[in-house]
Every structure is written in C-alpha cells, then in structure tokens.
Amino acid sequence: MAAIQIPDTLDRSLQQSADRLGRPKDHLIQDLLQQHIEEHSEPELTEAQIARMRESIAQLDRGEVVTSEAVDGWFNDLFKRLAAR
C-alpha cells in the first residue's frame, strides 16, 4: 500500500467529488490511477502481431524494401487505368 500527501485544496476537491459520486476517496483515487495507467500504457500485442513485426524487421534486414517512388508509380499507373475506363 502506498501513502501520498496531497495539497489541502486538492484533497477538498477530491472529497467533494467522492461525496457527489457516493464513493470513498480511496476508491475514487484507485479508479483515477487505474484509468491513467490504462490510458498511458502501451497496448497489448498479440503473438500474431509480434510475429508479423519480426518478419517485417527481417525483410528490412534482407534489404527487401519498396521505395516511395515505386509506390507512387504504382498508384499513378492505377489512377491512369481507372481514368481510362
């Protein structure tokens, strides 16, 4: 268990919120801390996502890359074909 000190003004605001919600301050603080941790933690990755990332890194290490110029060319060709329809 952790103990913290907070300024009196913050403690009063916290107590007012707890009273308004009908919950003890301790529970309100726990909820707020949990929400903060969830919002600022990194998302969980699935094994499939991790495997795909590893494969992508391996492809880069092998030099298997596509330049932005090549992608631009593919899109330009696609747009030309679509426009010709």
Beta strands, then each sheet from edge to edge (+ up, - down):
end
